Amino acid sequence: MATKKIAHVLSDEEQIEAISKRIKRAQGQLGAVARMLEEGRNCEEIVTQMSAVSKAVNTAAFTLISASLKECIVEGKNNSEAVTAQLQKLFLSLA
């Protein structure tokens, strides 16, 4: 018997917009990294930019997970424990 996968879809429009903006910023920063490599820029500048990309992506992921956990707890759904466990697992995958 296959187990049904529990999933949560974030519904907080304000959080979705904030996460989307952060991801778009990271996308621009990643493009800058590619240009810097092509231009032959120094390693320190490139790594600094790559660090900014990484931080932006991780912050977006943490925001998504924490907002989803909040919704799950506030909604008090019957499957909230399963969803919470799944989101915690996602959180730990970023650590």
Secondary structure, DSSP 4 states (H G I P E B T S, - for coil): -PPPPP------HHHHHHHHHHHHHHHHHHHHHHHHHHHT--HHHHHHHHHHHHHHHHHHHHHHHHHHHHHHHHHT-TTHHHHHHHHHHHHHHH-
